[in-house]
Amino acid sequence: MLDKFINWLKPLPDSKNKISDKKQIAKEYKTWRIRMFGGTFIGYVVYYFTRTNINYATPSMMATYGITAERFGYITMALFIVYGIGRFVSGILADKCNIRTFMALGLMGSSIINLFFGFIPSVPVLIFLWGLNGGFQSMGYPPSSKSLVYWFSPSERATKWGFWSTSHTVGASLIGMLVSFCIKLGNWRAAFYFPGIIGLITSFLLLLILTDKPSSVGLPPIDVYRDDPIPLKKQTGLSHFETLKKYVFFNVYIWILAISYIFIYFIRWFPMNWGTLFMVQRGIPGYIAALLLSFMPLIGSLGGILACWLTDKLFNGRCSPIVIVYLFGLIFSLWGMYHFTSANTSPLIVGLFFALVGFFVAGPQTIIGGLYISRLTVQESVSAACGFVGMFGYIGAILTGFIGAVVDKYGWYGMFVACSICCVLSMILVIMTWNKELQKK
């Protein structure tokens, strides 16, 4: 039984029926690229259904079970911790598994947990289950990034990656609407029940829609098909562990991006976690603050798309120039947020600067977290590299828990100074990779 399960996860073998006709290759590539992009996009949207639904159901759960805010925080913290570590572990595993079954299995496990989660009153069990959910959730991004690398060539990949990254926003928005409807009907448990059912159905659809690498369906590699060489090619004769050592663990440029990502994620989660409190303390009513904060992820998705599109169109796939431009824009947007957030300022102006912060942070977040990494490592280790850097990002997210202490001691001014320093440090680290990105070997 175990052997069958392992074989089910292994990379799909190369097809014996290799396609040689150029017109047929073009036709098949068009079809499969749509399937792989659309399948991973929809799959990741539903991953967010079974992850962010708890954020909207929190008040109802606390009221039903009598859970304090502190104890409920342990539940959400469990997912963050396991997810951060899981991103790295899943990245390593995804490189040795096939895209289709790995992504479907993670969504299947997360969906099953959601089906039972709303019916368990024990806080320790809830912490355990939601932490386990974090492990299954970590299986969504690595195979998706692997799919983008194997099915889209370097000169076009940035634009595709940018559009794919909007799956986060789409998933968070749609599940918010669904949960709101469930709570309005007086059944908050349905906020877990319905996403669980949708997730199970989607996981089976992924098994039907997706495949693995182009070679598994008889197609040539993407760099050969589009005559667009990949930046780095793996040396022959290296085992998987040797590949990880050379192109991830001992790759100084991956480490540089990972450290840079800590600062990016710290800035990203600062307004998301503390923006409402910041606005309320500046005299803005709570319901308006919540509405203004919702602009951040929506406009942010546009910032990520534009950054990736400009990477392709202006810089031929190079990532470092646009990341630096966005970080400059982020510094000015942060200080605009600080100076213009007050009860005497038009809510439209306040919302504009929150939206601009979301716009300018989404570019570096999207590019460094996946696209940039794909240019500094080989195809065979891209999932592990993305997971490795993603794990560091969640270190930045966890560090936002200390923001309250910074604000208590230095005020909000000190917090915005800290964010500006993070921007500058991230910029310096990206500049350190500038020349490496130009090399092709």
C-alpha positions in Angstrom: 0.0 0.0 0.0 2.8 2.4 1.0 4.7 1.6 -2.2 1.6 2.4 -4.3 1.2 5.7 -2.5 4.9 6.7 -3.1 4.7 5.7 -6.8 1.5 7.8 -7.1 3.5 10.8 -5.9 6.6 10.2 -8.0 7.3 12.4 -11.0 5.4 11.2 -14.1 7.7 9.3 -16.5 8.5 10.8 -19.9 5.9 9.8 -22.5 7.0 7.2 -25.0 5.0 9.0 -27.7 7.2 12.0 -28.3 5.6 14.6 -30.5 7.9 15.8 -33.4 5.5 17.7 -35.7 5.9 21.5 -34.9 2.3 22.3 -35.5 1.2 19.6 -33.2 3.7 20.6 -30.6 2.4 24.2 -30.7 -1.2 23.0 -30.4 -0.5 20.7 -27.5 1.6 23.3 -25.7 -1.2 25.9 -26.0 -3.8 23.4 -24.6 -1.6 22.2 -21.7 -0.4 25.6 -20.8 -4.0 26.8 -20.3 -4.7 23.7 -18.3 -1.6 24.0 -16.1 -2.1 27.7 -15.5 -5.8 27.5 -15.0 -5.7 24.4 -12.8 -3.0 25.7 -10.4 -4.7 29.1 -10.3 -8.1 27.7 -9.4 -6.5 25.1 -7.1 -4.7 27.8 -5.1 -7.8 30.0 -4.9 -9.5 27.1 -3.2 -6.5 26.5 -1.0 -7.2 30.0 0.4 -10.9 28.9 0.9 -9.7 26.3 3.4 -7.2 28.6 5.1 -8.5 32.2 5.5 -12.1 31.2 6.3 -11.2 31.1 10.0 -10.4 34.8 10.0 -14.0 35.7 9.2 -15.5 33.1 11.6 -13.4 34.1 14.6 -16.0 36.2 16.5 -18.7 33.5 16.1 -16.4 30.7 17.2 -15.2 32.7 20.2 -18.8 33.4 21.3 -20.0 29.8 20.8 -17.1 28.1 22.6 -16.2 30.9 25.1 -12.7 31.1 23.7 -10.6 34.2 24.8 -8.8 36.2 22.2 -5.4 35.0 23.6 -6.4 31.3 23.3 -7.8 31.8 19.8 -4.5 33.5 18.9 -2.8 30.2 19.6 -4.9 28.5 17.0 -4.0 30.9 14.2 -0.4 31.0 15.4 -0.2 27.2 15.0 -1.0 27.5 11.3 1.6 30.2 10.7 4.4 28.3 12.4 3.7 25.0 10.7 3.0 26.7 7.4 6.3 28.6 7.5 8.3 25.4 8.1 6.1 23.4 5.8 6.8 25.7 2.9 10.4 24.7 3.0 9.8 21.0 3.6 7.1 20.8 0.9 9.4 22.7 -1.5 12.0 19.9 -1.2 9.4 17.2 -1.6 7.6 18.9 -4.5 10.9 18.8 -6.5 10.8 15.0 -6.2 7.0 14.6 -6.7 4.7 15.3 -9.7 2.8 18.5 -9.8 -0.6 16.9 -10.2 -0.8 14.6 -7.2 1.2 16.7 -4.8 -1.1 19.8 -5.2 -4.2 17.7 -5.1 -3.2 15.8 -2.0 -2.5 18.9 0.0 -5.9 20.4 -0.9 -7.6 17.1 -0.1 -6.0 17.0 3.4 -6.9 20.6 4.2 -10.5 20.1 3.0 -11.0 17.1 5.3 -9.7 19.0 8.3 -12.2 21.8 7.4 -15.1 19.4 7.3 -14.5 18.5 11.0 -13.1 21.7 12.3 -16.3 23.5 13.1 -17.6 20.7 15.3 -14.8 20.3 17.8 -15.1 22.4 21.0 -11.7 21.5 22.5 -9.1 24.2 22.1 -6.1 21.9 22.2 -7.6 19.8 19.5 -8.4 22.9 17.4 -4.8 24.1 17.8 -3.5 20.7 16.7 -5.9 20.4 13.7 -5.3 24.0 12.4 -1.5 23.4 12.8 -1.9 20.3 10.7 -3.9 22.3 8.2 -0.9 24.6 7.9 1.2 21.5 6.9 -1.3 20.6 4.1 -1.6 24.3 3.1 2.2 24.4 2.5 1.7 21.9 -0.3 -0.1 24.4 -2.6 2.6 27.0 -3.6 5.6 24.7 -4.3 4.0 22.6 -7.1 2.4 25.8 -8.5 5.8 27.5 -8.8 7.2 24.4 -10.3 4.5 24.4 -12.9 5.2 28.0 -13.9 8.9 27.2 -14.3 8.5 24.1 -16.4 5.6 25.4 -18.6 6.6 29.1 -19.2 10.0 30.3 -20.4 12.1 33.0 -18.7 11.2 35.9 -21.0 7.4 35.4 -20.5 7.4 34.0 -17.0 7.2 37.2 -15.1 3.8 38.2 -16.6 2.3 34.8 -16.1 3.6 34.7 -12.5 2.1 38.1 -11.8 -1.4 37.1 -13.0 -1.1 33.7 -11.2 -0.2 35.6 -7.9 -3.7 37.2 -7.9 -5.1 33.8 -6.9 -4.3 34.9 -3.3 -6.6 37.9 -3.5 -9.3 36.1 -5.4 -9.4 33.3 -2.9 -9.4 35.6 0.2 -12.2 37.8 -1.4 -14.5 35.0 -2.5 -14.2 33.1 0.8 -15.0 36.3 2.7 -18.2 36.6 0.7 -19.1 33.0 1.3 -18.4 33.2 5.0 -20.4 36.4 5.4 -23.4 34.7 3.8 -23.0 31.7 6.1 -22.8 33.8 9.2 -25.8 35.9 8.1 -27.8 32.7 7.9 -26.7 32.0 11.5 -24.6 29.0 10.7 -20.9 29.8 11.1 -19.9 26.1 11.0 -20.9 26.2 7.3 -17.9 28.5 6.9 -15.8 25.4 7.3 -18.2 22.8 5.9 -18.8 24.4 2.5 -15.1 25.2 1.8 -14.3 21.6 2.8 -16.7 20.2 0.2 -15.6 22.7 -2.4 -12.0 21.7 -1.7 -12.6 18.0 -2.0 -14.3 18.4 -5.3 -11.5 20.7 -6.6 -8.8 18.3 -5.5 -10.3 15.5 -7.6 -10.6 18.0 -10.5 -6.9 18.8 -10.2 -6.1 15.1 -10.7 -8.1 15.2 -14.0 -6.8 18.6 -15.2 -3.1 18.8 -14.3 -0.1 16.8 -15.4 3.6 17.1 -14.6 6.4 18.3 -16.8 6.0 18.8 -20.6 8.0 15.6 -21.2 5.3 13.6 -19.5 2.9 14.4 -22.3 5.5 14.0 -25.1 6.5 17.6 -25.5 10.0 19.1 -25.6 11.3 21.3 -22.8 9.9 24.8 -22.7 13.3 26.5 -23.4 13.7 24.3 -26.5 10.1 25.0 -27.7 10.4 28.8 -27.3 14.1 29.0 -28.0 14.5 30.9 -24.8 17.4 29.5 -22.7 16.9 29.2 -18.9 19.4 31.3 -16.8 20.9 28.3 -15.0 21.2 24.6 -16.0 21.9 21.8 -13.7 25.2 19.9 -14.0 24.7 16.3 -15.0 25.5 13.6 -12.5 24.3 15.4 -9.4 22.0 13.6 -7.0 18.9 15.4 -5.6 20.6 16.2 -2.3 23.8 17.4 -4.1 21.6 19.6 -6.3 19.9 21.1 -3.2 23.3 21.7 -1.6 24.8 23.5 -4.6 21.8 25.4 -5.9 19.9 26.1 -2.6 21.7 25.6 0.7 25.1 26.8 -0.5 23.7 29.3 -3.0 24.7 32.6 -1.4 22.2 34.5 -3.7 19.3 32.5 -2.5 20.3 33.3 1.1 20.5 37.0 0.1 17.0 36.9 -1.3 15.7 35.0 1.8 17.0 37.7 4.2 15.6 40.4 1.9 12.2 38.6 2.1 12.1 38.8 5.9 12.1 42.6 5.5 9.5 42.5 2.7 7.1 40.3 4.7 7.6 42.4 7.8 6.4 45.5 5.9 3.6 43.6 4.2 2.0 42.3 7.5 2.6 45.5 9.4 -0.4 47.4 8.0 -2.5 44.2 7.6 -2.2 43.3 11.3 -1.8 46.8 12.8 -3.3 49.2 10.2 -6.8 49.2 11.8 -5.4 50.1 15.3 -3.1 52.8 13.7 -6.1 54.4 12.0 -8.4 54.2 15.1 -5.7 55.8 17.3 -5.5 58.6 14.7 -9.2 59.3 15.2 -10.7 57.3 12.3 -13.8 55.3 13.2 -13.3 51.5 13.3 -15.8 50.6 10.5 -14.2 53.1 8.1 -10.7 51.8 9.1 -11.7 48.3 8.2 -13.1 49.4 4.8 -10.0 51.4 4.0 -7.7 48.5 4.9 -9.6 46.3 2.4 -8.2 48.4 -0.4 -4.6 47.2 0.4 -4.8 43.6 -1.0 -7.1 44.5 -3.9 -4.8 47.3 -5.2 -1.8 45.2 -4.2 -2.7 42.5 -6.7 -2.6 45.1 -9.4 0.9 46.1 -8.2 2.1 42.6 -8.4 0.7 42.1 -12.0 2.2 45.4 -13.2 5.6 44.7 -11.6 5.8 41.3 -13.4 4.6 42.7 -16.7 7.2 45.5 -16.6 9.9 42.8 -15.7 9.1 41.1 -19.0 8.5 44.1 -21.2 11.2 46.5 -20.0 13.9 44.2 -18.6 13.6 41.0 -20.6 12.7 39.0 -17.5 15.3 40.6 -15.2 13.9 41.1 -11.7 16.3 43.3 -9.7 15.6 46.7 -11.5 11.8 46.7 -10.9 12.2 45.5 -7.3 14.4 48.5 -6.5 12.0 50.9 -8.2 9.1 49.5 -6.2 11.0 49.7 -2.9 11.7 53.4 -3.5 7.9 53.8 -4.1 7.2 51.9 -1.0 9.2 54.2 1.2 7.4 57.3 0.0 4.0 55.5 0.3 4.7 54.5 3.9 5.5 58.1 4.9 2.4 59.3 3.1 0.4 56.8 5.1 2.0 58.2 8.3 1.5 61.9 7.6 -2.0 61.8 6.0 -3.7 59.3 8.3 -5.9 61.4 10.6 -9.5 62.3 11.4 -9.1 65.6 9.5 -8.0 63.9 6.3 -10.4 62.7 3.7 -10.9 58.9 3.9 -10.2 58.8 0.2 -6.7 60.2 0.8 -6.1 57.8 3.7 -7.3 54.9 1.6 -5.1 56.0 -1.3 -1.9 55.7 0.7 -2.9 52.4 2.2 -3.6 51.2 -1.3 -0.2 52.5 -2.5 1.6 50.7 0.2 -0.3 47.5 -0.9 0.7 48.3 -4.5 4.4 48.8 -3.9 4.9 46.0 -1.4 3.1 43.4 -3.7 5.7 43.8 -6.5 8.8 42.8 -4.4 6.7 40.2 -2.5 5.6 38.5 -5.8 8.9 38.7 -7.6 11.3 37.8 -4.9 9.1 35.1 -3.5 9.2 33.0 -6.7 10.1 34.6 -10.0 13.5 36.0 -8.9 14.4 32.7 -7.3 13.7 30.8 -10.5 16.4 32.8 -12.2 19.0 32.1 -9.5 18.6 28.3 -9.2 17.9 25.4 -11.5 14.6 23.9 -12.5 15.2 20.8 -10.5 15.4 22.7 -7.2 13.1 25.7 -7.8 10.3 24.4 -5.5 12.8 23.8 -2.6 14.3 27.3 -3.2 10.9 29.0 -3.2 10.0 27.1 0.0 13.2 28.0 1.6 12.8 31.7 0.9 9.1 31.5 1.8 10.0 30.2 5.2 12.1 33.2 5.8 9.2 35.4 4.8 7.1 34.0 7.6 9.9 34.9 10.0 9.1 38.5 9.0 5.4 37.9 9.5 6.1 36.5 13.0 8.3 39.5 13.9 5.3 41.8 13.4 4.1 40.4 16.8 6.7 42.8 18.4 5.3 45.9 16.7 3.2 46.6 19.7 6.3 46.8 21.9 8.0 49.2 19.4 4.9 51.4 19.2 4.7 51.5 23.1 8.3 52.7 23.4 8.9 54.8 20.3 5.4 55.6 19.0 4.1 55.1 15.4 6.9 57.4 14.2 9.4 54.8 15.3 7.5 52.1 13.6 7.6 53.8 10.3 11.3 54.6 10.7 11.8 50.8 11.2 9.8 50.0 8.0 11.9 52.5 6.0 15.1 50.9 7.3 13.7 47.5 6.2 13.1 48.9 2.7 16.7 50.2 2.5 18.2 47.0 3.7 16.1 44.9 1.3 17.2 47.3 -1.5 20.9 46.8 -0.7 20.5 43.0 -0.6 18.7 43.0 -4.0 21.5 45.2 -5.5 24.0 42.5 -4.3 22.3 40.0 -6.8 22.3 42.5 -9.7 25.4 41.1 -11.5 24.5 37.5 -10.8 21.2 37.8 -12.6 23.0 38.9 -15.7 25.0 35.7 -15.8 23.8 32.7 -17.8 25.6 29.5 -17.1 
